[in-house]
Structure formats: C-alpha cells, structure tokens
Amino acid sequence: MYRLAEVSLNIIDQCVAQGVPFAREYGGTLDNRSFGGAQVSRTFYARGQTGQQLLLGAYQALLRQVAAGQVAMHTRHEMLDLVEIDGRARGIVTRDLIGGQIESHVGDAVVLATGGYSNVYYLSTNAKGCNATAIWRAYKRGALFANPCFTQIHPTCIPVTGDYQSKLTLMSESLRNDGRIWVPQRKGDTRPPGEIPMDERDYFLERKYPAYGNLVPRDVASRNVKAVCDEGRGVGSSGYGVYLDFRSALQRLGREVIDERYGNLFEMYARITDEDPYTAPMRIYPASHYTMGGLWVDYNLMSTVPGLYVIGEANFSDHGLTGWAPAPSCRAWRTATSSCRAPSATTWRRRSSRRWMPATPRSAPPRPRWPRTPGACWISGARGRWIPSTASWAGWFGKTAA
C-alpha cells in the first residue's frame, strides 16, 4: 500500500500515455465513481471495462517495442524449468505448445509475470491457460510461497449453467453502484422475479449493512450471497445465484444514462445468458477471481532464488491495491505498481516547497535466510516476521516430484 500510494500518480500518467481512455469530467479532468468497500467516489475508471482498457494499453506498449526490435516475443510457449548458474537464476527452458519443440533462453535475470492460481478451484474467472506452471517450477527450484490462502472471491460473476462449463464470466464490480441485490424471502420460491412483490423480497445487503448497502467490500458481499443460497433462497435453475436488479436505477436515471454507464456489460450479459437485463434482473454468484498469495519477494521484487524476480499476481505482495482499482484491472495495476519498484541509483526528497535534492536510497529490508524445505510455504506473521504455514502448498497441486 505504501508503494502504491507512492507511485500511483505515475501509474495513471503512464496508462494515459499508453492510450487508456479514462472517463473524464466536462472540464477534462479525470472522473471518478464509488466502488465496493468505500463510501466516497475515488476510483478512476474507463466505462465498464477498465481492466480491458488497461490491458489493451499495456499490449499496445509492448507491441510497439516488439515492432522496434527491442523485444522478442515467443507466443504459445510454456515454462518447463528454471535455469540456475552458480546459484543465480539465469534463464528458462520452454516448450512450444504448437510444435512441441524444447528451447532454452539465457539472460542476466529472469522475471516472472505469469499470473495467479485461481484455477486451483473447480471453477474460476481465470483463463484455463493460467495454470501456475511457471511459479510452480520456480517453487521446485527453491522459490518460496507466501500467503497461498489469500484469495479474492468476487461477488458479481455469472452463475454456472452446466456440468461442462470450464470457467466463469466476471461482470464488472461497477454494476453494484446502481444495481440492488436481493433474493425471495421464502425458501424455494421459483416465481419469475417480476412476479415477486417488493414486500416479499429481501434486499439483504441493504438490510444488514445500511451504511454501505450494496457497496460492501467484496468478501462481505460474497459471504452473504453464499449464505442466502445455502439457506435455500438462491435463484435460477441451480439455486446458486441472487438477483442484481436495475429497475430502480432505470426509473430514477432513465435508460439512456444506464446504457451510457453499463451498455457494454448489459450486452455481454445478454449474449451469454440470453436474458435482457433491462427488463429482468441479472443473476450473479461469487467465484474465485484473484489470488493475492504467490512467490515471496523482497522490496525489490526478487524471490528467494537470487536473480529471479516476480511481478504482478505471481508474487505475494501488493494485494492491498485490490481496493484501489476495479477487479478486472487488479492484474494490470499490480504489474504496473511492481514495475515501478525496481531500485534506482538515485532517489530524491523534498528540501523545501520548490527545491528537491538527492537522498540516500531507501535500503530494502533484509531477506531472511530460510531453509529450502521441499513442500514448505510461509505466511506473514505479526511485526513483519514470517512463520511456516501449517499446510503445504504442494498439497494444492498433488505430490511434489522427486
């Protein structure tokens, strides 16, 4: 959180320079809106697709360097192993997923930005290719995990529809700004939502948390949604869902305003479910979306393997920023924040209101020397200490290969 607050303005400027179309007020300044877990409008956004626009901006910047010959891109490859030379990470071994060729790549350092492990759950919002292969290979080479149990469950996913579904679709967190979450008061009530009168509906988040209403933090919303479904009051054919209703917002603001704010999301929902959210409430249910544990890194983002750096969702740090940006954009924000953490030769401090002078760089905290015990993982304890976790991370994936 300290680092995010320190570099957040630079991150916004960087994203704008990359072409991210943040919403702006009439005068040209960046607009903001309310967000889950906060009672003030303090989130910059790009309509209902902030995360997508951040990724497109990052992709464009990367491809610009590819076209300039500064970056060589190898698509559809997976990492098979980490190469260590004299105790330092110096390269990787990869496999071409199309032709099957095995290749090795050598460099001065290795940087992993391969995402999280939400697919350890039966269904998640992650792509199936996000299977934690790279960080698992690094773990087997001695890189330790930290806080592997720290996982974000997102409340606004489209519910599962069948036995052969491979992943879930995430709807934007912004929908909770104007949508009201409710379920029938009676168990087993299968009437269409339009036939359930207001006095027979339970707006349970508004009832239990009147100060926040439907904008409670994600973990609170997710737990409460699951609780009412476990009581037998879930909606839909599976019973795993609650209504996200925009009828009040449509009456108060009009369809034109709602379409301007959420039109792309309403269209996506209609294509996936064949239901019109303008005339009937959406159905949502929590799902695993974002993992805030990962490979342990120090202040300069180096893991316990010298020369191996881990950024973005693949590392265990920066998880506090999930409250700073909409959920789909967590990975982009986190990677941008990580990229600003590389140590520099000179840092600066303010001497007066108008003058700056060089300052001694802030030294990174000492990296603890832990035994590289196979199957061990670590969690953060009190006062900055680290303690062994009671559960082995290897247990999530099966037995560790010899």
Buried (B, 14 or more C-beta within 10 A) or exposed (E): EEBBEEBBEEBBEBBBEBEBBBBEEEEEEEBBBBBBBBEEEEBBBBBBBBBBBBBBBBEEBBEEEEEEEEEEEEEEBBBBBBBBEEEBBBBBBBBBEEEEEEEEBEEEEBBBBBBBBBBBBEBBBBEEEBBBBBBBBBBBBBBBBBBBEBBBBBBBBBBBBEEEEEBBBBBBBBBBBBBBBBBBEEEEBEEEBEEBEEEEBBBBBBEEBEEBBBBBBBBBBBBBBBEBBEEEBBBBEBBBBBBBBBBEBBEEBEEEEBBEBBBBBBEBBBEEBEEEBBEBBBBBBBBBBBBBBBBBBBBEBBBBBBBBBBBBBBBBBBBBBBBBBBBBBBBBBBBBBBBBBEEEEEEEEEEEEEEEEEEEEEEEEEBEEBEEEEEBBBBBEEEEEBEBBEEBBBEBBEEBEE
